[in-house]
């Protein structure tokens, strides 16, 4: 993995609704921390003209609402366990992943000299190969029931929808296996933040 000045770049993994973002934000009470949300970057690149052209060519006009991409319509085509979903996801990734990586690398270059820790939060980090941008990988381990409750409340998802989305990603077991450190997020958020802060403190020193 890469070494970038004295800044520690931490890739954070976990299931959907695992609390990765909340745990990451809590680190700001312990270190000078910057967070790069690759999923947010992914939403932003959907507005790039080159991405719109590629998606229109691959998926047609029915994933557009006027001039903009309809993320809900696009999601219905690419998330699921059927072969046609998997092929559609591959096509989408070919279009958006290079643009997301360029944006993430640009953000890393801009902030690396100004912060102690950079957290890279990317749901598809392993699929996209973005773990090579990180100095270490951390996995936030959260019970399924807790994650389901969160996505029901925050996103209106059912258990089937949660499983359907996760079926399109690297398995949680594989994410766990690649991590240098596992955060147990089955108790309080403060407890999980402290676990991660202790690990990072050791890595920095």
Backbone torsions as a table, in degrees:
resi	resn	phi	psi	omega
1	UNK	NA	163.5	-171.9
2	UNK	-78.9	156.0	171.1
3	UNK	-118.4	128.3	-172.9
4	UNK	-126.8	98.4	-177.5
5	UNK	49.0	-133.0	177.9
6	UNK	-106.7	8.3	179.8
7	UNK	-84.5	134.2	177.5
8	UNK	-94.6	120.6	178.2
9	UNK	-98.5	115.2	-175.2
10	UNK	-109.6	117.9	172.1
11	UNK	-85.2	128.3	-176.7
12	UNK	-113.0	126.0	-178.0
13	UNK	-119.0	163.2	177.6
14	UNK	166.0	167.6	176.7
15	UNK	-69.3	166.0	176.0
16	UNK	-62.1	130.6	-179.3
17	UNK	79.7	16.1	-176.5
18	UNK	-78.9	-11.9	-179.0
19	UNK	91.5	19.2	-179.0
20	UNK	-55.8	-44.8	-176.2
21	UNK	-67.0	-42.1	-179.3
22	UNK	-65.6	-42.4	177.9
23	UNK	-63.8	-42.2	-179.4
24	UNK	-63.7	-44.5	-179.5
25	UNK	-62.2	-34.4	-179.3
26	UNK	-65.2	-20.4	179.3
27	UNK	-64.8	-21.2	-176.9
28	UNK	-64.6	-16.6	175.7
29	UNK	-80.3	-9.5	-176.1
30	UNK	-115.7	-33.0	-176.1
31	UNK	-141.1	163.0	169.2
32	UNK	-75.6	107.6	-166.9
33	UNK	-124.6	140.8	170.9
34	UNK	-121.8	143.4	-179.4
35	UNK	-116.4	126.2	172.4
36	UNK	-109.2	115.4	-179.4
37	UNK	-97.8	99.7	-176.2
38	UNK	-66.8	-26.9	177.1
39	UNK	-67.1	-39.2	176.0
40	UNK	-65.9	-40.9	175.4
41	UNK	-59.5	-39.9	178.3
42	UNK	-60.0	-39.7	176.5
43	UNK	-64.5	-39.6	-177.8
44	UNK	-66.7	-39.6	-177.0
45	UNK	-69.9	-17.6	175.5
46	UNK	-64.2	-15.3	176.3
47	UNK	-91.6	-4.5	-179.8
48	UNK	-73.5	134.5	-179.9
49	UNK	-54.0	-42.9	-177.8
50	UNK	-63.5	-34.1	178.9
51	UNK	-73.0	-41.6	178.5
52	UNK	-59.7	-42.5	179.3
53	UNK	-62.2	-45.9	-179.1
54	UNK	-63.2	-40.9	-179.1
55	UNK	-71.4	-36.8	177.3
56	UNK	-64.7	-39.5	178.5
57	UNK	-66.2	-37.4	-175.5
58	UNK	-82.1	-36.3	-170.3
59	UNK	-120.6	-9.0	177.3
60	UNK	86.5	-178.7	-175.2
61	UNK	-75.3	-16.5	-173.3
62	UNK	-75.0	-4.9	173.7
63	UNK	-100.9	13.5	177.6
64	UNK	-113.8	144.8	171.3
65	UNK	-117.9	94.7	-171.3
66	UNK	69.3	-132.1	-178.6
67	UNK	-83.4	-10.0	-174.5
68	UNK	-104.8	153.4	176.9
69	UNK	-74.6	133.9	175.3
70	UNK	-89.8	107.0	-174.3
71	UNK	-64.0	-33.5	-179.9
72	UNK	-64.8	-44.0	179.1
73	UNK	-65.6	-39.8	179.1
74	UNK	-65.6	-41.5	-179.5
75	UNK	-61.1	-38.1	-179.5
76	UNK	-63.8	-26.8	-179.9
77	UNK	-83.1	-29.3	-168.9
78	UNK	-110.4	-16.1	-177.4
79	UNK	-103.6	123.0	179.9
80	UNK	154.8	176.6	-174.3
81	UNK	-103.2	-3.1	-179.9
82	UNK	-75.2	152.5	-179.6
83	UNK	-54.8	-38.0	-178.5
84	UNK	-68.7	-31.2	174.3
85	UNK	-65.2	-45.7	-176.7
86	UNK	-62.8	-41.4	178.9
87	UNK	-67.6	-38.9	178.4
88	UNK	-65.0	-38.0	179.0
89	UNK	-65.1	-40.2	177.4
90	UNK	-59.1	-44.0	179.8
91	UNK	-63.3	-42.2	179.7
92	UNK	-63.9	-43.8	-178.1
93	UNK	-62.6	-36.4	177.8
94	UNK	-60.8	-30.8	-177.7
95	UNK	-82.8	-46.3	-169.2
96	UNK	-94.4	-31.5	-173.9
97	UNK	-60.7	-42.5	178.1
98	UNK	-60.8	-37.3	179.7
99	UNK	-69.9	-40.4	178.6
100	UNK	-63.0	-45.2	-179.3
101	UNK	-60.1	-42.0	179.4
102	UNK	-59.5	-42.3	-179.8
103	UNK	-67.8	-41.2	179.4
104	UNK	-64.4	-44.3	178.9
105	UNK	-62.1	-38.8	179.0
106	UNK	-64.3	-43.5	178.6
107	UNK	-64.2	-41.8	178.1
108	UNK	-59.7	-43.9	-179.5
109	UNK	-63.7	-35.5	-177.5
110	UNK	-72.8	-35.9	-170.5
111	UNK	-106.2	-10.9	-171.6
112	UNK	-58.9	-34.9	-176.8
113	UNK	-84.8	-3.4	-173.2
114	UNK	-112.0	2.0	-172.0
115	UNK	-145.2	156.1	178.2
116	UNK	-81.1	-40.1	-173.6
117	UNK	-133.6	133.3	170.4
118	UNK	-114.1	125.6	175.0
119	UNK	-99.6	122.0	175.3
120	UNK	-103.0	110.8	-178.5
121	UNK	-105.1	109.2	-177.7
122	UNK	-143.4	116.4	-177.5
123	UNK	-60.3	-33.8	-176.5
124	UNK	-109.0	32.5	-176.6
125	UNK	-54.8	-46.2	-176.5
126	UNK	-72.7	-42.3	179.3
127	UNK	-60.0	-37.9	-175.8
128	UNK	-87.0	-11.2	-178.8
129	UNK	77.9	20.3	-177.8
130	UNK	-80.7	-5.1	177.7
131	UNK	-63.6	-18.6	178.1
132	UNK	-71.7	-8.5	175.5
133	UNK	-86.3	-7.3	-171.9
134	UNK	-106.4	152.4	174.5
135	UNK	-88.5	-25.6	178.6
136	UNK	-155.5	158.5	179.7
137	UNK	-121.1	134.0	178.0
138	UNK	-121.6	141.5	178.1
139	UNK	-115.1	128.0	176.5
140	UNK	-95.5	112.3	-173.4
141	UNK	-97.8	112.9	-174.8
142	UNK	-130.8	133.9	-179.0
143	UNK	-57.2	146.2	-178.9
144	UNK	-56.3	-42.6	-177.0
145	UNK	-60.6	-38.9	178.2
146	UNK	-67.0	-44.3	-179.3
147	UNK	-64.8	-39.9	179.9
148	UNK	-63.7	-42.8	179.9
149	UNK	-60.3	-40.3	-179.0
150	UNK	-65.4	-45.6	-177.1
151	UNK	-74.1	-26.0	172.9
152	UNK	-65.2	-43.8	-177.3
153	UNK	-74.7	-41.6	-171.4
154	UNK	-90.5	-29.1	-174.0
155	UNK	-123.8	-7.8	-178.7
156	UNK	72.0	22.5	-178.1
157	UNK	-83.0	153.5	169.7
158	UNK	-94.6	171.9	176.0
159	UNK	-60.7	-38.5	179.3
160	UNK	-63.2	-39.9	180.0
161	UNK	-66.6	-40.8	178.0
162	UNK	-60.6	-46.4	-179.8
163	UNK	-65.1	-37.1	-179.5
164	UNK	-64.2	-43.3	179.6
165	UNK	-65.4	-43.4	-177.2
166	UNK	-71.6	-22.9	178.3
167	UNK	-64.6	-20.7	-178.5
168	UNK	-90.2	0.5	-177.6
169	UNK	-114.4	165.7	170.8
170	UNK	-55.7	140.7	-175.3
171	UNK	-63.2	154.8	178.8
172	UNK	-63.3	-34.5	177.8
173	UNK	-61.5	-41.9	179.6
174	UNK	-68.8	-37.4	177.5
175	UNK	-65.2	-43.0	178.2
176	UNK	-58.8	-42.8	-174.0
177	UNK	-66.2	-31.7	-176.3
178	UNK	-84.7	-13.7	-174.7
179	UNK	-74.1	141.6	173.4
180	UNK	-77.7	-28.9	-177.8
181	UNK	-142.3	142.4	179.0
182	UNK	-116.2	124.6	175.9
183	UNK	-92.1	124.2	175.9
184	UNK	-85.7	106.4	-177.4
185	UNK	-106.4	38.3	179.4
186	UNK	-90.8	-9.5	179.8
187	UNK	-112.0	-135.3	-176.1
188	UNK	-78.9	156.6	175.8
189	UNK	-61.8	-40.4	-179.6
190	UNK	-60.4	-39.2	178.8
191	UNK	-63.2	-43.6	-179.8
192	UNK	-65.2	-42.0	178.7
193	UNK	-61.2	-42.7	-179.2
194	UNK	-63.5	-39.8	177.1
195	UNK	-58.5	-48.3	-178.2
196	UNK	-66.5	-40.9	-179.9
197	UNK	-62.1	-39.7	179.5
198	UNK	-64.9	-42.2	177.7
199	UNK	-62.0	-47.1	-178.1
200	UNK	-64.9	-39.0	178.2
201	UNK	-58.6	-42.4	178.0
202	UNK	-65.6	-40.3	-179.7
203	UNK	-66.0	-35.0	-178.8
204	UNK	-75.4	-26.7	-175.4
205	UNK	-116.5	NA	NA
